[in-house]
Amino acid sequence: MPEWQMAGREEFDLMTGLTQQRIGRLSMIGGAILFWALMVAVAVQDYWRDGGQNVWEPIFWESSSALVGSFLFYLQLPVLTERKLLQTPRRWFLRQIAYLPLVCIGFIVLTFSLRHAVYFLFGRTYSHDPWPEVFVYESIKLSIFLGLFYVVIFGVQSYIFLLEEKNNAERATKLLQAAHIQRLSQQIQPHFLFNALNAISSLMYTDVDAADKALSRLAALLRHTLDLGEETETSLERELELLHAYADLMLIRFDERALISWQIAPQTLRCKVPTMCLQVLLENTFKHTVEKRSGMTQIVVRANVLADQLQLIVEDDAGHLCSNSGSNLDSKPAGIGLNNLRQRLAVMYGERASFEIEPQHLAGVRSEICLPLRSEG
């Protein structure tokens, strides 16, 4: 995978993680606001039922509780969101329970101090039950509320944690696939160079001029290969440039014993294909058909758009299909090139791609690759 794609993927994953954290925080804030509104509504109803006249009082009581509760929640946030504890629910809940008495005492002291202070500023007196009863009642009520609150917080945080773990696992899988594709792409180049040098070597003793011409074609071919760099995909147009250079080299090697017809639909030139995929198919044709015959072999290279797929075909009129040549992505074709291509297609496209090698009706072999239709840019 190119570096700019890797950087884009990392930035996307980072934004996804931040979005999930933001959603978690907004969910907790939204839930707290809804709970506060519910408590205010209930308090106002009870206040009116008891004959109260100043509606601001129940609103202030519940608001002071919400304000102090939010402050205590903020102080607890590092413990509530600690990742290591979230992975062990029992320890997480025990930690919250251990802090519960301290939270209850702090809540009661701060809340009632705030109420007394505000009433004093307005020249009034805030009256309530005796302190022992207040501590017992408020502690029980707060413990029930916090118990429900902790369950909700744990559920939200665990869900966010699972989403992040899922994203990390998917990212790791994609990185592993990218590394595997890169390894396969790099593996095929030495294999191709080995075959090309063998072809030139055989010419050195029979036709020096042809060997010299073949070396110049090989140089052009290597230049195209280097231009591709570490790319695992390229446009069909660039792939065909590489293929034409390889075809010229092979035609020199086999003394014009093959005639290649190029039937390329113009709309396919910008479609993306795996690097050197057609070269593998054409090399297979030369190796198993042209090299074993003394007569002329007709070869056709086709590229068409079929529905939502790109169809790539290399066929000849004289080859014979071996039993171990491999007819689909699940089989294992003989030879490094075909087996490498099969693995690359499986890793890059999965079930969206197909690779078949089959005999023609009368004579010849047809190799076909179908890829999901994707245009460059």
C-alpha positions as CSV (number, residue, x, y, z in Angstrom):
1,M,0.0,0.0,0.0
2,P,1.5,3.4,-0.9
3,E,2.6,5.7,1.9
4,W,-0.1,8.3,1.2
5,Q,-2.8,5.7,1.4
6,M,-1.3,4.4,4.7
7,A,-1.2,7.9,6.1
8,G,-4.8,8.5,5.0
9,R,-5.9,5.2,6.6
10,E,-4.1,6.2,9.9
11,E,-5.8,9.6,9.8
12,F,-9.2,8.0,9.2
13,D,-8.7,5.5,12.0
14,L,-7.7,8.3,14.4
15,M,-10.7,10.4,13.4
16,T,-12.9,7.3,13.9
17,G,-11.5,6.8,17.4
18,L,-12.0,10.4,18.3
19,T,-15.6,10.3,16.9
20,Q,-16.4,7.2,19.1
21,Q,-15.0,8.9,22.2
22,R,-17.0,12.1,21.4
23,I,-20.2,10.0,20.9
24,G,-19.6,8.3,24.3
25,R,-19.1,11.6,26.1
26,L,-22.2,13.2,24.4
27,S,-24.2,10.1,25.3
28,M,-23.3,10.5,28.9
29,I,-23.9,14.2,28.9
30,G,-27.3,13.8,27.2
31,G,-28.3,11.0,29.6
32,A,-27.4,13.2,32.6
33,I,-29.4,16.2,31.2
34,L,-32.4,14.0,30.6
35,F,-32.2,12.5,34.1
36,W,-31.9,16.0,35.6
37,A,-35.0,17.1,33.7
38,L,-36.9,14.1,34.9
39,M,-35.9,14.8,38.5
40,V,-36.9,18.4,38.2
41,A,-40.3,17.5,36.8
42,V,-40.9,15.0,39.6
43,A,-39.7,17.5,42.3
44,V,-41.9,20.3,40.9
45,Q,-45.0,18.0,40.9
46,D,-44.3,16.9,44.5
47,Y,-43.7,20.5,45.6
48,W,-47.1,21.6,44.1
49,R,-48.9,18.6,45.6
50,D,-47.5,19.6,49.1
51,G,-48.9,23.2,48.6
52,G,-45.6,24.9,47.7
53,Q,-45.8,28.3,46.0
54,N,-42.2,29.1,45.0
55,V,-41.5,26.8,42.0
56,W,-37.9,27.9,41.9
57,E,-37.1,26.0,45.0
58,P,-37.5,22.4,43.7
59,I,-35.7,23.5,40.5
60,F,-32.8,24.9,42.6
61,W,-32.7,21.8,44.8
62,E,-32.4,19.4,41.9
63,S,-30.0,21.8,40.0
64,S,-27.7,22.0,43.0
65,S,-27.7,18.2,43.2
66,A,-26.9,18.0,39.5
67,L,-24.2,20.6,39.8
68,V,-22.4,18.8,42.7
69,G,-23.0,15.4,41.1
70,S,-21.4,16.6,37.8
71,F,-18.4,17.9,39.8
72,L,-17.9,14.6,41.6
73,F,-18.4,12.8,38.3
74,Y,-15.6,14.9,36.7
75,L,-13.3,13.9,39.6
76,Q,-14.2,10.3,39.1
77,L,-13.8,10.3,35.3
78,P,-10.2,8.9,35.2
79,V,-11.3,5.9,37.3
80,L,-14.6,5.5,35.3
81,T,-12.8,5.4,32.0
82,E,-9.6,3.5,32.9
83,R,-9.1,0.9,30.2
84,K,-7.3,-1.7,32.2
85,L,-10.2,-1.8,34.7
86,L,-12.8,-1.9,31.9
87,Q,-11.3,-5.2,30.7
88,T,-12.0,-6.7,34.1
89,P,-15.7,-5.7,35.0
90,R,-15.5,-7.2,38.5
91,R,-12.5,-5.0,39.5
92,W,-14.1,-2.0,37.8
93,F,-17.3,-2.2,39.8
94,L,-15.4,-3.0,43.1
95,R,-13.3,0.1,42.5
96,Q,-16.5,2.2,42.2
97,I,-18.1,0.7,45.2
98,A,-14.9,1.4,47.2
99,Y,-15.2,5.1,46.4
100,L,-19.0,5.2,47.0
101,P,-19.0,6.1,50.7
102,L,-16.6,9.0,50.0
103,V,-18.7,10.1,47.1
104,C,-21.9,10.1,49.2
105,I,-20.4,12.1,52.0
106,G,-18.9,14.6,49.6
107,F,-22.2,14.9,47.7
108,I,-24.3,15.6,50.9
109,V,-21.8,18.0,52.4
110,L,-21.3,20.0,49.2
111,T,-25.0,20.0,48.1
112,F,-26.4,21.1,51.4
113,S,-23.7,23.6,52.0
114,L,-24.6,25.2,48.6
115,R,-28.3,25.3,49.4
116,H,-27.7,26.9,52.8
117,A,-25.4,29.5,51.2
118,V,-27.9,30.4,48.5
119,Y,-30.8,30.7,50.9
120,F,-28.6,32.8,53.2
121,L,-27.8,35.2,50.4
122,F,-31.5,35.7,49.8
123,G,-32.1,36.2,53.5
124,R,-33.9,33.0,54.0
125,T,-33.3,29.8,55.9
126,Y,-33.1,26.4,54.3
127,S,-34.8,23.8,56.5
128,H,-34.4,20.1,56.2
129,D,-34.6,16.9,58.4
130,P,-32.1,16.2,61.1
131,W,-28.6,15.5,59.8
132,P,-28.5,11.8,60.7
133,E,-31.8,11.3,58.7
134,V,-30.5,13.4,55.9
135,F,-27.3,11.3,55.6
136,V,-29.2,8.0,55.7
137,Y,-31.9,9.1,53.2
138,E,-29.5,10.9,50.7
139,S,-26.9,8.1,50.9
140,I,-29.5,5.4,50.0
141,K,-31.0,7.5,47.2
142,L,-27.6,8.4,45.9
143,S,-26.3,4.8,46.1
144,I,-29.3,3.6,44.0
145,F,-28.8,6.4,41.5
146,L,-25.0,5.8,41.2
147,G,-25.5,2.1,40.9
148,L,-27.7,2.6,37.8
149,F,-25.4,5.3,36.6
150,Y,-22.3,3.0,36.9
151,V,-24.1,0.3,34.9
152,V,-24.9,2.7,32.1
153,I,-21.3,4.2,32.1
154,F,-19.8,0.7,32.0
155,G,-22.0,-0.3,29.1
156,V,-21.2,2.8,27.1
157,Q,-17.5,2.6,27.8
158,S,-17.3,-1.1,27.1
159,Y,-19.2,-0.5,23.8
160,I,-16.7,2.2,22.8
161,F,-13.8,0.0,23.8
162,L,-15.1,-2.9,21.7
163,L,-15.5,-0.6,18.7
164,E,-12.0,0.6,19.0
165,E,-10.7,-3.0,19.4
166,K,-12.7,-4.0,16.3
167,N,-11.2,-1.0,14.3
168,N,-7.7,-1.9,15.5
169,A,-8.2,-5.5,14.5
170,E,-9.5,-4.5,11.1
171,R,-6.6,-2.1,10.6
172,A,-4.1,-4.8,11.6
173,T,-5.7,-7.2,9.1
174,K,-5.5,-4.6,6.3
175,L,-1.9,-3.8,7.2
176,L,-1.1,-7.5,7.1
177,Q,-2.9,-7.9,3.8
178,A,-1.0,-4.9,2.4
179,A,2.3,-6.4,3.6
180,H,1.4,-9.8,2.0
181,I,0.5,-8.2,-1.3
182,Q,3.7,-6.2,-1.3
183,R,5.7,-9.4,-0.7
184,L,4.0,-11.2,-3.5
185,S,4.5,-8.2,-5.9
186,Q,8.2,-8.1,-5.1
187,Q,8.5,-11.9,-5.4
188,I,7.3,-11.9,-9.0
189,Q,9.9,-9.4,-10.3
190,P,13.0,-11.6,-9.7
191,H,11.1,-14.6,-11.2
192,F,10.4,-12.6,-14.3
193,L,13.9,-11.3,-14.6
194,F,15.3,-14.8,-14.2
195,N,13.1,-16.0,-17.2
196,A,14.0,-13.0,-19.3
197,L,17.8,-13.5,-18.7
198,N,17.5,-17.2,-19.6
199,A,15.8,-16.2,-22.8
200,I,18.6,-13.8,-23.7
201,S,21.2,-16.3,-22.7
202,S,19.9,-18.8,-25.2
203,L,20.2,-16.2,-28.0
204,M,23.8,-15.3,-27.3
205,Y,25.1,-18.5,-29.0
206,T,22.7,-18.3,-32.0
207,D,22.0,-14.7,-32.9
208,V,24.1,-12.0,-31.3
209,D,22.1,-9.2,-33.0
210,A,18.8,-10.6,-31.6
211,A,20.4,-10.9,-28.2
212,D,21.5,-7.3,-28.4
213,K,18.0,-6.2,-29.4
214,A,16.6,-8.4,-26.6
215,L,18.8,-6.7,-24.1
216,S,17.5,-3.2,-25.1
217,R,13.9,-4.5,-24.8
218,L,14.8,-5.9,-21.4
219,A,16.3,-2.5,-20.4
220,A,13.0,-0.8,-21.4
221,L,11.0,-3.4,-19.5
222,L,13.1,-2.9,-16.4
223,R,12.6,0.9,-16.7
224,H,8.8,0.4,-16.7
225,T,9.1,-2.0,-13.8
226,L,11.2,0.5,-11.8
227,D,8.7,3.3,-12.6
228,L,6.0,1.2,-10.9
229,G,8.1,1.2,-7.8
230,E,6.4,-0.7,-5.0
231,E,2.9,-0.2,-6.3
232,T,0.7,-3.2,-6.1
233,E,-1.9,-1.8,-8.5
234,T,-1.5,0.3,-11.7
235,S,-3.7,1.4,-14.6
236,L,-4.3,-1.0,-17.4
237,E,-2.6,1.5,-19.8
238,R,0.7,1.3,-17.8
239,E,0.3,-2.5,-17.5
240,L,0.0,-2.7,-21.3
241,E,3.2,-0.6,-21.8
242,L,5.0,-3.2,-19.7
243,L,3.3,-6.0,-21.5
244,H,4.3,-4.7,-25.0
245,A,7.9,-4.5,-23.9
246,Y,7.8,-8.1,-22.6
247,A,6.0,-9.3,-25.8
248,D,8.7,-7.7,-28.0
249,L,11.4,-9.5,-25.9
250,M,9.6,-12.8,-26.3
251,L,9.0,-12.4,-30.0
252,I,12.8,-11.9,-30.5
253,R,13.5,-14.9,-28.3
254,F,11.2,-17.2,-30.2
255,D,12.1,-15.9,-33.7
256,E,8.7,-14.5,-34.6
257,R,7.0,-17.8,-34.0
258,A,4.0,-16.0,-32.4
259,L,1.6,-13.3,-33.6
260,I,-0.1,-11.2,-31.0
261,S,-3.4,-9.4,-31.5
262,W,-4.3,-6.6,-29.1
263,Q,-8.0,-6.1,-28.6
264,I,-8.2,-3.4,-25.9
265,A,-11.5,-1.5,-25.3
266,P,-10.6,2.2,-24.9
267,Q,-12.7,2.6,-21.7
268,T,-10.6,0.0,-19.9
269,L,-7.3,1.9,-20.1
270,R,-7.8,3.8,-16.9
271,C,-9.1,0.8,-14.9
272,K,-6.9,-0.4,-12.1
273,V,-5.3,-3.9,-12.3
274,P,-2.7,-5.8,-10.2
275,T,0.8,-5.0,-11.3
276,M,2.2,-7.4,-13.9
277,C,-0.9,-9.6,-13.9
278,L,-1.1,-9.8,-17.7
279,Q,2.6,-10.4,-18.0
280,V,2.1,-13.6,-16.0
281,L,-0.6,-14.8,-18.3
282,L,1.4,-14.0,-21.5
283,E,4.5,-15.6,-20.0
284,N,2.6,-18.7,-19.3
285,T,1.4,-18.8,-23.0
286,F,5.0,-18.5,-24.3
287,K,6.3,-21.1,-21.9
288,H,3.7,-23.8,-22.4
289,T,2.6,-23.2,-26.0
290,V,5.0,-21.1,-28.1
291,E,8.2,-22.7,-26.7
292,K,6.9,-26.2,-27.4
293,R,5.9,-25.6,-31.0
294,S,7.8,-24.9,-34.2
295,G,4.8,-23.4,-36.0
296,M,3.1,-20.1,-35.7
297,T,0.9,-19.5,-32.6
298,Q,-1.8,-16.9,-32.7
299,I,-2.2,-15.0,-29.3
300,V,-5.0,-12.6,-28.5
301,V,-4.9,-10.2,-25.6
302,R,-8.3,-8.7,-24.7
303,A,-9.6,-6.2,-22.2
304,N,-13.4,-5.5,-21.9
305,V,-15.9,-4.1,-19.5
306,L,-18.5,-6.7,-18.7
307,A,-21.3,-5.4,-16.4
308,D,-19.5,-4.0,-13.3
309,Q,-16.3,-6.0,-13.9
310,L,-13.1,-5.7,-15.9
311,Q,-12.4,-8.7,-18.1
312,L,-8.8,-9.5,-19.0
313,I,-8.1,-12.4,-21.4
314,V,-5.0,-14.0,-22.9
315,E,-5.7,-16.9,-25.3
316,D,-3.9,-18.9,-27.9
317,D,-4.9,-21.2,-30.7
318,A,-2.6,-24.2,-30.1
319,G,-2.0,-24.7,-26.4
320,H,-3.0,-27.7,-24.3
321,L,-4.2,-27.4,-20.7
322,C,-2.2,-29.3,-18.1
323,S,-4.0,-31.1,-15.3
324,N,-2.2,-29.1,-12.6
325,S,-2.4,-25.6,-14.3
326,G,-5.1,-24.4,-11.9
327,S,-8.5,-23.2,-13.1
328,N,-9.7,-20.9,-10.3
329,L,-8.6,-19.0,-7.3
330,D,-9.0,-21.9,-4.9
331,S,-6.7,-24.2,-6.8
332,K,-2.9,-24.0,-6.9
333,P,-1.5,-23.5,-10.4
334,A,1.9,-24.9,-11.1
335,G,4.7,-22.4,-11.3
336,I,5.6,-19.3,-9.3
337,G,4.0,-16.8,-11.6
338,L,0.5,-18.3,-11.7
339,N,0.4,-19.3,-8.1
340,N,1.6,-15.8,-7.1
341,L,-1.1,-14.2,-9.2
342,R,-3.7,-16.4,-7.7
343,Q,-2.7,-15.4,-4.2
344,R,-2.5,-11.7,-5.0
345,L,-6.0,-11.8,-6.5
346,A,-7.4,-13.6,-3.5
347,V,-5.8,-11.2,-1.0
348,M,-6.6,-8.0,-2.9
349,Y,-10.2,-8.7,-4.0
350,G,-11.4,-11.9,-2.3
351,E,-14.6,-13.3,-3.9
352,R,-15.0,-10.2,-6.1
353,A,-12.3,-11.4,-8.5
354,S,-12.1,-14.7,-10.5
355,F,-9.2,-16.4,-12.3
356,E,-9.8,-19.2,-14.7
357,I,-7.7,-21.1,-17.2
358,E,-9.6,-23.3,-19.6
359,P,-9.2,-25.1,-22.9
360,Q,-10.7,-23.6,-26.1
361,H,-13.4,-25.5,-28.0
362,L,-11.1,-26.9,-30.7
363,A,-7.5,-26.0,-29.7
364,G,-5.8,-23.5,-27.5
365,V,-5.9,-22.3,-23.9
366,R,-7.9,-19.3,-22.6
367,S,-6.7,-17.5,-19.4
368,E,-9.2,-15.0,-17.9
369,I,-9.1,-12.6,-15.0
370,C,-12.3,-10.7,-13.9
371,L,-11.8,-7.8,-11.5
372,P,-14.1,-5.3,-9.8
373,L,-14.3,-2.3,-12.0
374,R,-12.3,0.6,-10.5
375,S,-10.9,3.5,-12.4
376,E,-7.6,5.3,-11.7
377,G,-8.2,8.7,-10.0
